[in-house]
Amino acid sequence: QGHVVQSGGGLVQPGKSLELVCEVPRLTFSQFDVRWYRQAPGKERELVAKIPYDSVHPAVRGRFTVSRDNDKNRAYLQMNNVEVEDTAVYYCTVQHRIGGHEYWGQGTQVTVSS
């Protein structure tokens, strides 16, 4: 517990931007891959983006960007031009690059509404 701590999220208007932050203070972060998931009510959890390779879900491609700062043990999901359909609970996870346990953040609610 407490290996992955998320911040950000909240209410945002359509077309605006929001940045989600994932803090990983207790791991050798540079050795871990990062994934961002989201889950909307009544829908299956889906992978939004990940590092390495910077793959992005087709629904958010061109709008969302994943990045990391190893010196600060942080990962980010930059959400631009958000849409109502982006409303979901967003989770970040980290996993050692060779595999093993996937550590999950607590999740943060993103609500896109005018």
Secondary structure, DSSP 8 states (H G I E B T S, - for coil): --SSEEE--EEE-TT--EEEEEE-TTS-GGGEEEEEEEE-TTS--EEEEEETTTEE-TTTTTTEEEEEEGGGTEEEEEE-S--GGG-EEEEEEEEETT---EEE---EEEEE--
